[in-house]
Amino acid sequence: MEDLCFDSQQAAEKSIKAVFIHRRLTFPFTHDLARLLTVLRQSGFKCPRYLDRVKRLTRFAVETRYPGLAGSVTEKQYRGTVRIAEAVLRWAERQIAKP
């Protein structure tokens, strides 16, 4: 399940970075999703507060990919990561659909 959580993190990260690209904004090369949202907000872009849940996914970018860095992931945690990633993806799709 760790790999699936990594996939959720990647989906959220790529979704946020797609908004940067669509708005012609420069983004930092990081997997820290909270940092990406902070930079986006600092550029004047309004992000809904529910997106702040995305920070929970950052740890899956590295920690869970290497044995011994993190504990096992439960199915409940996995399902939570998918819900967060789906919410971020839907939000990003709405942002990109705007002119």
C-alpha positions as CSV (number, residue, x, y, z in Angstrom):
1,M,0.0,0.0,0.0
2,E,3.0,2.3,0.4
3,D,3.4,2.4,-3.3
4,L,-0.2,3.4,-3.8
5,C,0.2,6.2,-1.3
6,F,3.2,7.4,-3.2
7,D,1.0,7.4,-6.3
8,S,-1.6,9.6,-4.5
9,Q,1.2,12.0,-3.5
10,Q,2.4,12.2,-7.0
11,A,-1.1,12.8,-8.4
12,A,-1.6,15.7,-6.0
13,E,1.9,17.1,-6.7
14,K,1.5,17.0,-10.4
15,S,-2.0,18.5,-10.2
16,I,-0.7,21.5,-8.1
17,K,2.2,22.0,-10.5
18,A,-0.1,21.9,-13.5
19,V,-1.9,24.9,-12.0
20,F,1.4,26.7,-11.7
21,I,2.2,25.9,-15.3
22,H,-1.3,26.9,-16.6
23,R,-0.9,30.2,-14.8
24,R,2.6,30.7,-16.1
25,L,4.0,30.7,-12.6
26,T,7.4,29.3,-11.5
27,F,7.2,26.5,-8.9
28,P,10.0,25.3,-6.6
29,F,11.4,21.9,-7.3
30,T,10.1,20.2,-4.2
31,H,7.8,17.3,-3.1
32,D,6.6,19.4,-0.2
33,L,2.9,19.9,-1.0
34,A,2.3,22.4,1.7
35,R,5.2,24.5,0.4
36,L,3.8,24.4,-3.1
37,L,0.5,25.7,-1.9
38,T,2.2,28.4,0.1
39,V,4.1,29.6,-2.9
40,L,0.9,29.5,-5.0
41,R,-0.9,31.6,-2.4
42,Q,2.0,34.1,-2.1
43,S,1.7,34.7,-5.8
44,G,-1.8,35.9,-5.2
45,F,-3.6,32.8,-6.1
46,K,-6.5,31.8,-3.9
47,C,-6.5,28.2,-2.7
48,P,-9.4,26.8,-0.7
49,R,-8.5,25.8,2.9
50,Y,-9.5,22.2,2.3
51,L,-6.4,21.8,0.1
52,D,-4.3,22.1,3.2
53,R,-5.0,18.5,3.9
54,V,-2.6,17.7,1.1
55,K,0.3,18.2,3.5
56,R,-0.5,14.8,4.9
57,L,0.7,13.3,1.6
58,T,4.2,14.8,1.5
59,R,5.7,12.0,3.6
60,F,4.7,9.5,1.0
61,A,7.0,11.1,-1.6
62,V,10.1,9.7,0.1
63,E,9.7,8.1,3.6
64,T,7.5,5.2,2.6
65,R,9.6,4.3,-0.4
66,Y,12.6,3.2,1.6
67,P,12.5,0.4,4.1
68,G,13.0,1.4,7.7
69,L,12.1,5.1,7.3
70,A,8.4,4.8,8.1
71,G,6.0,2.2,9.5
72,S,3.5,0.3,7.4
73,V,0.6,2.1,5.8
74,T,-2.9,1.0,6.8
75,E,-5.8,0.6,4.4
76,K,-7.5,3.5,6.2
77,Q,-4.5,5.7,5.6
78,Y,-4.3,4.6,2.0
79,R,-8.0,5.4,1.4
80,G,-7.5,8.8,3.0
81,T,-4.6,9.6,0.7
82,V,-6.7,8.7,-2.3
83,R,-9.6,11.0,-1.2
84,I,-7.2,13.9,-0.7
85,A,-5.5,13.3,-4.1
86,E,-8.9,13.2,-5.8
87,A,-10.0,16.4,-4.2
88,V,-6.7,18.1,-5.3
89,L,-7.1,16.8,-8.8
90,R,-10.7,18.0,-9.1
91,W,-9.7,21.4,-7.9
92,A,-6.8,21.6,-10.3
93,E,-9.0,20.6,-13.2
94,R,-11.4,23.5,-12.4
95,Q,-8.5,25.9,-12.2
96,I,-7.1,24.8,-15.6
97,A,-10.6,25.1,-17.2
98,K,-10.7,28.8,-16.3
99,P,-9.2,31.2,-18.8
